């Protein structure tokens, strides 16, 4: 069987589409919201600030929604009772580790976060 260059290119494109689809899938259990592309995330339209766009998402999806910004997935809580309920859960009281934050603050120890458990 002879595989032509066109067949190889089509297989390559198909594999790339499958890989992007696999990487970009939204995890189960997250609230509705904008998901976007891998690495880039959901983009903010030109001329619109991030907070104005987040307000539009709140109006569209409600008090709790998901927004993928870059490679980070952010869940927005826009109701004080939701926020209190969420942060009364010990699993949500910790902060994520950020390499750049740790590298800039570990020498001076001005601002620091610690694990709660």
C-alpha positions, 0 to 999 in steps of 0.5 A: 500500500502506497501512502501519498503525501496528501494522505500523510498530511490529512492524517497529521491534521486529523491527529492534531485536531484530536490532540487539540480537542483532547487537551481543550476539553472542559473537566466535568463538574465545572459551572457553565462559562466560556472555555476558549482555546488551549494556552490562549483561553477565551479572549476578551474582545478588543476595547473591552476590559476584563472586568467589563467582560466578566460582568457580561459573563455574569449576566449571561451565565449567572452568579457562578461561572467558569472562564478559562484565561490563558491556561488557567481555569477560573471559577467566578462567584458573584454572590456573597452567600456563594462566596461564604459557602465556598470558603467555609469548605476547607478544600477551597481555603488554600492558595495555588502555588505560583512559581513566579510569585514564590521566586519573587517573594521567597527572598524578601519574605514581605508577602507570603502565603502558607498552606492551611493543612 
